[in-house]
């Protein structure tokens, strides 16, 4: 999501407790993972581990609690405890995620398509490919219903 899109579509229109561009991105990650799990009948609980975010990280823990309460038990049972925050310079899985996200962002910016044979690990993940998403102004405007 581009900050300019967030500012144009939402800034100042949501409750102060959620008036932050991190909020819709955070929720999109949770929704995407839950959808993937339910679509693929994966019943393992998920731990969400994010880069350290300072104050907004503490806020996201509150958002997570609200998010978990909003879903029926059949779905929320997949969610583990509140988000975990780690130093992305010391926690290797976050370095890998940052590298992947940076590559997706760069190829999206350049409007390129990457074609390469998937690795054995990526083949095992099957439908995980394609979970990345860019939130547009219209997506952000649609968030207003949730944020009020």
N, C-alpha and C positions, 0 to 999 in steps of 0.2 A: 504494500500500500504506500502510495506517495503521500508524504505529509501535507503537501498542498491540496490534495484531494480531500484528505481528512478535514483540514482547516476550512475548505470551501463548503463541504457537505455537512459537517457535524459539530465543529468546534463551537462551544457556547450553547449548544442546543440539547445537550445531554445533562443528566444529573452530574453535579460536580464530582461525585465519587467515581464516576466512570468516564469523565470527559478527558480522555487520553487516547492517543492513537494506538497505544499498546493494547487497550481493552478489546477492540474488535479483532485484532490479530490473535490475541490470546484465546478468545472464544472460538475463532476459526480452527485453530490447532486442536482444541478439545473436541469440537464437532467432527472434524475430519477423522480423528482417531476413533471416536466412538462409532461413527458410520462405517468405517472400514471394519472394525471388529464385528459389529452386528451383521454386516453384509457377508462376512466370511466365517461366521460362527466361531470366532476366537473368543474364548471365555477367560483367558488370563487377565489378571488385573494389570493396569498400566501405571507406571510411575512417570510423571512428567518432570524432566530435568532441563532447566533453562540456564542461560548465562546469568550471572549475578546482575541484578537490576537496581539495587538500592531500594529507595522508598516504593517505587512502583512494583517491585517484587513482593513487598509486604502486602500491598493492595491486592495483587493478583491472588494471594492466598485467601483473602476474603471473597473475592470474585469466585474462586474455585469452590468454596463452601456453598455459595449461593447456586452455582451451576449444578453442583452435585445434588442439591435438594430439589432442583427444578425438574429432574428426570425421574421417571418411574424406576423402581428397584431393578427391574429387568435390564435396564441400561446402565444405571449408576453403579451397579455391582461390578462393572468392569473397571471402575476408577479406584485407584489406590488412595493413599493419603494426599495431603496438599502438595503443591509443586515444590520441587527441590531446586535450590540454586547453587551453582558451582562456578568456580573461576574457569572461564573458557580457555585460559592459557595453560591451565594445569590439568584439566579434565579432558582426556583424549577423545572420548565420544563427542564432546561439544566442538572440539577442533574439527573433527570429521564433518559434523553437521554444518559448521560455518563454511567449510570448504565447499560442500555440496550446494548450500544456499547461495554462496557467492558465484559459483559456476552457473546455476540456474538464472540468477539475476543478470549476469553478464550476457548469457545467450539470449535471454528475453529482451534485454536492452538492444542487442544487435539484431534481433529478430531472426535468429538462426535456428536451424533444426540440427540436433546432434543425433547422428546415427552411429551406433556402435553395438557390437554384440554384448548383451548383458553378462555380467560375471555369474558364476555359480550361485553366489550369495544373493544377487539381485533376482535371479530366476526363482530362488526359493521364496522370496518375498512376494512374488507374483504381482498382485494388484497394487502394491505400494507405489510403484512407479506411477507418476501422474497425480500424486496428492498435492503437489505444489500448486499454489493459486495466488493470483494477483487480485487484490480487492480493488474494484473500480469505484468511481464516484457513486454509481447507482447502488452497488453493494453496500457502501457506507451509508447512503441515505436510507436504505432499507433497515439499517440497524437502529434507526430512531425509535421504532416501536419497542424494541428491547430495552433501550436506554432510558426511557422516560419513567 
